[in-house]
Amino acid sequence: KQLGTAERVYTTATHTRFEHSLGVGHLAEKKVKGIAERQPRLGITEKDVLCVKIAGLLHDLGHGPFSHVYDGLFRNELKKKSSGNDELYNDVPPDCRKMMDGWKHEDASLSR
């Protein structure tokens, strides 16, 4: 599920990655069709609409379990430990340390 801790409050709620991806695909298609109608000069084709819909359906591929919950926690902890305060993380290369500063959840996706 993609509810995080909200599942504890809304016990009957359901929002799996599958449901989430279906919704994103639907909304992406709807949005692009609306843009195509309002701005015909852009020349948005049915193939463009399909590509955007597929991108919406597949946007979460590659994210691990509970990845939304652990994004900030894991990254912040790794940054603290990689600053040289913990011998275990002293071998983290400097360029990787820099990369962690600008990292976003979307960077974990296979779609990049």
C-alpha positions in Angstrom: 0.0 0.0 0.0 1.1 3.6 -0.5 -0.6 5.0 2.6 2.3 5.2 4.9 1.2 5.6 8.5 -2.3 7.0 7.4 -3.3 3.3 7.2 -3.3 3.3 11.0 -5.9 6.1 11.1 -8.0 5.1 8.0 -8.0 1.4 8.5 -10.4 0.6 5.6 -8.4 2.8 3.2 -6.8 1.1 0.2 -4.2 2.6 -2.1 -1.8 0.1 -3.6 0.9 1.0 -6.1 -1.3 -0.7 -8.8 -4.3 1.6 -8.0 -2.0 4.6 -7.7 -0.5 3.9 -11.2 -3.9 3.4 -12.7 -5.0 6.7 -11.4 -1.9 8.5 -12.5 -2.2 7.0 -16.0 -5.9 8.1 -16.2 -5.2 11.6 -14.9 -2.1 12.0 -17.2 -4.2 11.0 -20.2 -7.0 13.3 -19.2 -4.7 16.3 -18.7 -2.9 15.8 -22.1 -6.2 15.5 -23.9 -7.4 18.7 -22.3 -4.2 20.5 -23.3 -4.6 19.1 -26.9 -8.1 20.5 -27.1 -7.3 23.9 -25.7 -4.0 24.3 -27.6 -4.4 22.6 -31.0 -1.4 24.5 -32.3 0.8 22.2 -30.2 -0.1 19.3 -32.5 -0.5 16.7 -29.8 -1.2 13.4 -31.4 -2.9 10.3 -30.1 0.5 8.7 -30.0 1.7 11.5 -27.7 -1.4 11.0 -25.5 -0.7 7.2 -25.3 3.0 7.8 -24.4 2.0 10.2 -21.6 -0.5 7.7 -20.3 2.0 4.8 -20.4 4.5 7.0 -18.6 1.9 7.7 -15.9 1.2 3.9 -15.6 4.9 3.1 -15.3 6.2 6.0 -13.3 6.7 4.1 -10.1 8.6 1.1 -11.5 11.8 0.6 -9.7 10.8 2.1 -6.4 11.3 -0.4 -3.5 8.8 -1.2 -0.8 7.9 1.7 1.4 10.1 3.9 -0.6 8.1 7.0 0.0 8.3 6.5 3.8 12.1 5.9 3.9 13.2 8.5 1.4 14.0 11.3 3.9 14.8 9.0 6.8 17.3 6.9 5.0 19.0 9.7 3.1 19.3 11.9 6.1 20.8 9.1 8.2 23.2 8.2 5.5 24.3 11.8 5.1 25.0 12.1 8.8 27.0 8.9 8.9 28.9 9.6 5.7 30.2 12.9 7.0 33.1 11.0 8.5 31.5 10.5 12.0 31.1 6.8 11.5 34.0 4.5 10.3 31.5 2.3 8.4 30.7 5.1 6.0 34.1 6.6 5.5 34.4 4.8 2.2 31.5 6.7 0.6 33.2 8.6 -2.2 32.9 12.4 -2.1 31.0 12.6 -5.4 28.4 10.3 -3.9 28.1 12.6 -0.8 27.5 15.5 -3.1 24.9 13.6 -5.1 22.9 12.8 -1.8 22.5 16.6 -1.2 20.3 17.0 -4.3 18.7 13.6 -4.4 14.9 13.3 -4.9 12.5 10.4 -4.7 12.1 10.3 -8.5 15.9 9.6 -8.8 15.1 6.1 -7.6 13.0 5.3 -10.6 14.1 3.1 -13.5 12.4 5.5 -15.9 15.3 8.0 -15.8 
